[in-house]
Amino acid sequence: MVMSLRHALLGLLSEGPASGYDLMKLFDLSLANVWPATQSQLYGELGRLAGAGLIEVVAEGPRGRKEYALTEAGLSELRHWLTRVEPEQVRRSDMLLRVFFLGVVEPADAHAYLARQGAIAAEEHGRLDLIRPATEGDEPLSVYGRLALEWGLRFTALQRDWAEWAAREIEAVTPGDAAPER
């Protein structure tokens, strides 16, 4: 089993009861950076979790507002997933696949592609850095959110630095090394 919206919601509810609206806001501030989901996906999964007995409705309010809480079975499932199920190691990269074949374009185009990837990584790094204040605090979601944020910041810095290095490597290509004519 791989990481899913199911486990993301169980994790958020481990912090305490919350409505679907509250979960969506919290999701957008934190988990959407590593596991994006739409509002309809989130509400659909809440229904499935309740149907499976992993969460329960603990309060109902105006306009059909429901507050959900984790059940013992839900907490057990979350703990099992956290400690017993190995994360899927994603090996596919559309960006790197393209790098393998940059030799079929002119060096200037290859350089531009790599420079663009560096700029994209730098932009993502800046966006992640803006989230830093939301991870201040001592509650578990902030502490562990800070760890995940730091991974994102280091990863995007690595991507940016690599792309800048790779673009410089392309600059070293001599005119005789240009792409083959098609």
VMD Tcl script that draws the C-alpha trace (Angstrom):
set ca {
  {0.00 0.00 0.00}
  {1.29 3.47 -0.81}
  {0.66 6.83 0.83}
  {-2.85 7.95 0.25}
  {-5.30 10.65 1.03}
  {-6.72 8.18 3.55}
  {-3.55 8.24 5.62}
  {-3.11 11.98 5.22}
  {-6.56 12.58 6.71}
  {-6.01 10.06 9.49}
  {-2.78 11.88 10.32}
  {-4.50 15.27 10.43}
  {-7.29 13.89 12.61}
  {-4.71 12.43 15.00}
  {-4.21 16.05 16.12}
  {-7.87 16.26 17.18}
  {-11.42 16.47 15.82}
  {-12.02 18.69 12.80}
  {-14.65 19.44 10.19}
  {-14.13 18.79 6.50}
  {-13.73 22.53 5.99}
  {-11.09 22.76 8.74}
  {-9.29 19.74 7.31}
  {-9.27 21.27 3.83}
  {-7.75 24.51 5.17}
  {-5.13 22.59 7.13}
  {-4.45 20.34 4.15}
  {-3.89 23.34 1.87}
  {-1.45 24.88 4.37}
  {0.60 21.76 4.89}
  {0.06 18.46 3.14}
  {-0.88 19.85 -0.26}
  {2.84 20.48 -0.74}
  {3.54 16.73 -0.70}
  {0.17 15.16 -1.48}
  {-2.29 17.45 -3.29}
  {-6.02 16.74 -3.16}
  {-9.18 18.49 -4.23}
  {-12.10 19.35 -1.97}
  {-14.27 16.67 -3.55}
  {-11.54 14.05 -3.04}
  {-11.16 15.05 0.60}
  {-14.90 14.92 1.37}
  {-15.27 11.64 -0.52}
  {-12.45 10.09 1.49}
  {-13.99 11.31 4.76}
  {-17.13 9.37 3.84}
  {-15.11 6.25 3.06}
  {-13.15 6.55 6.30}
  {-16.37 6.87 8.29}
  {-17.85 3.90 6.43}
  {-14.78 1.83 7.30}
  {-15.04 2.77 10.98}
  {-11.70 4.60 10.97}
  {-13.27 7.95 11.86}
  {-16.60 8.97 13.33}
  {-18.81 12.04 13.36}
  {-18.56 13.54 16.86}
  {-20.57 16.72 16.29}
  {-22.96 18.18 13.75}
  {-23.59 21.85 13.24}
  {-25.47 24.27 11.01}
  {-25.64 23.69 7.25}
  {-24.73 20.02 7.65}
  {-21.31 20.75 9.12}
  {-19.82 17.59 10.59}
  {-16.87 17.28 12.89}
  {-14.88 14.08 12.57}
  {-12.61 12.32 15.05}
  {-10.24 9.41 14.74}
  {-11.43 6.09 16.16}
  {-9.12 3.56 17.83}
  {-9.24 1.55 14.60}
  {-8.22 4.66 12.65}
  {-5.33 5.38 15.00}
  {-4.23 1.75 14.73}
  {-4.35 1.93 10.90}
  {-2.34 5.17 10.92}
  {0.31 3.72 13.25}
  {0.53 0.55 11.15}
  {0.98 2.56 7.97}
  {3.60 4.82 9.58}
  {5.74 2.04 11.02}
  {5.10 -1.11 8.99}
  {4.44 -0.05 5.39}
  {7.51 1.01 3.44}
  {7.07 4.22 1.43}
  {7.05 3.91 -2.33}
  {10.32 5.18 -3.77}
  {9.36 7.17 -6.85}
  {11.95 6.69 -9.56}
  {10.35 8.45 -12.51}
  {11.35 11.96 -13.50}
  {9.96 13.51 -16.64}
  {12.48 16.32 -16.28}
  {15.51 13.97 -16.12}
  {14.19 11.79 -18.92}
  {14.33 14.86 -21.14}
  {17.90 15.59 -19.99}
  {19.01 12.22 -21.37}
  {17.91 13.31 -24.85}
  {18.98 16.96 -24.87}
  {21.68 15.97 -27.34}
  {19.10 16.05 -30.14}
  {18.56 19.81 -29.75}
  {20.94 22.70 -30.22}
  {23.18 23.42 -27.21}
  {21.49 26.80 -26.78}
  {18.09 25.06 -26.49}
  {19.52 22.50 -24.06}
  {21.02 25.32 -22.00}
  {17.71 27.20 -22.01}
  {15.86 24.06 -20.86}
  {18.25 23.56 -17.95}
  {18.17 27.24 -17.01}
  {14.36 27.06 -17.00}
  {14.47 24.01 -14.69}
  {16.76 25.95 -12.34}
  {14.35 28.87 -12.32}
  {11.39 26.56 -11.62}
  {13.27 24.98 -8.69}
  {14.23 28.42 -7.36}
  {10.61 29.57 -7.57}
  {9.40 26.47 -5.72}
  {12.10 26.99 -3.10}
  {10.88 30.54 -2.54}
  {7.26 29.38 -2.26}
  {8.22 26.76 0.31}
  {10.25 29.29 2.27}
  {7.10 31.39 2.68}
  {5.49 28.47 4.53}
  {8.17 28.48 7.25}
  {6.17 30.66 9.71}
  {3.30 28.14 9.63}
  {5.65 25.48 11.03}
  {6.66 27.46 14.10}
  {5.48 25.97 17.34}
  {5.86 22.90 19.49}
  {2.72 20.95 18.56}
  {3.46 17.72 16.65}
  {2.08 18.91 13.30}
  {4.38 21.96 13.41}
  {7.45 20.02 14.55}
  {7.11 17.29 11.95}
  {5.83 19.72 9.35}
  {9.06 21.65 9.84}
  {11.02 18.45 9.11}
  {9.08 17.88 5.88}
  {9.46 21.54 4.90}
  {13.21 21.36 5.42}
  {13.35 18.34 3.09}
  {11.49 20.35 0.45}
  {13.78 23.34 0.88}
  {16.91 21.20 0.61}
  {15.54 19.26 -2.35}
  {14.59 22.38 -4.32}
  {17.98 23.95 -3.50}
  {19.65 20.79 -4.82}
  {17.53 20.88 -7.99}
  {18.33 24.56 -8.55}
  {22.07 24.07 -7.96}
  {22.19 20.99 -10.21}
  {20.32 22.77 -13.04}
  {22.68 25.75 -12.84}
  {25.69 23.40 -12.94}
  {24.22 21.42 -15.84}
  {23.53 24.64 -17.79}
  {27.18 25.64 -17.33}
  {28.20 22.20 -18.61}
  {26.15 22.79 -21.77}
  {27.91 26.16 -22.26}
  {31.15 24.19 -22.57}
  {29.80 22.29 -25.61}
  {31.75 23.28 -28.72}
  {30.01 24.01 -32.04}
  {31.20 20.64 -33.34}
  {29.18 18.95 -30.60}
  {25.89 20.44 -31.79}
  {22.80 18.31 -32.23}
  {22.58 16.10 -35.30}
  {20.71 17.52 -38.28}
  {17.20 16.15 -38.78}
}
mol new
graphics top color blue
foreach p $ca { graphics top sphere $p radius 0.5 }
foreach p [lrange $ca 0 end-1] q [lrange $ca 1 end] { graphics top cylinder $p $q radius 0.2 }
display resetview
